[in-house]
């Protein structure tokens, strides 16, 4: 597979998902890019705009195993990772795998579970493995967590700690569809996901991931990534800027975007296109700055990232 074929397959995936999630091509493309870069996706938006539908459609398009975890206050870590159960017939313990053992895991309303349960996902997201009773089990590949949360209802919720937010490669919104897209949605079947057919199998998708890792990033692009990330730590309205992990994720996402556009090399424009989605949720605004934790690229944090992109010249990174 060359990069033209790569871009063609990405177009097929995005187009297939858009058959169920009408009129949201930009959001679907962003989620696909994050998965190709080996990252996880946090979708923060109001109910009923297609967050769950997006995750299910992605899994269906890739012929991937899909599991959904409904996060609630009484959910336990073992309900996520699995647990050892005594088998009387065998006279020994056997492991019952939890729903995290899938290719695409939907963590629905992740901020409604306790911090202890939320943290059960940390090892899986960072190491692609789960440790239960001292035994580490590796997750199948590809593995992607698509988490959702509602920004308008905070009763009984536990906001994600910064350390956990940092594990998500991108934070995004789905948004309301325009009138034409919403009209088209009304024409769809009751279960539009059931109407979808896989367009790429898992082995092909893993091959696409390996191609992403081979996308060339010049010294100038590497320095530009570092310059943009470093600027978030020095901005006067920012209390805590993006970490070095953010630099790695920004570069990975930029490489995936370049490949999705049929190129074997990454440019500063790829970095600019991905910066808000990758960096905005990693910024903690300074007290008294009038800033709040924004909704991904559209919130006040996204505005800070855009201001930084305007202020950091590309030539300065060369």
Buried (B, 14 or more C-beta within 10 A) or exposed (E): EEBEEBBEBBBEBBEBBBBBBBBBBEBBBBBBBBBBBBBBBBBBBBEEBBBBBBBBBBBBBBBBBBBBBEBBEEBEBBBBBBBBEEEEEEEEEEBEBBBBBBBBBBBBBBBBBBEEBBBBBEBBBEEBEBEBEEEEEEBEEBBBBBBBBBBEEEEEBBEBEBEBBBBBBBBBBBBBBEEEBEEBBEEBEEEBBEEBEBBBEBEBBEBBBEBBEEBEBBEBBBBBBBBBBBBBEEBEBBEEBBBEBBBEBBBBBBBBBBBBBBBBBBBBEBBBBBBBBBBBBBBBBBEEBEBEBBBBBBBBBBBBBBEBBEEBEBEEBE
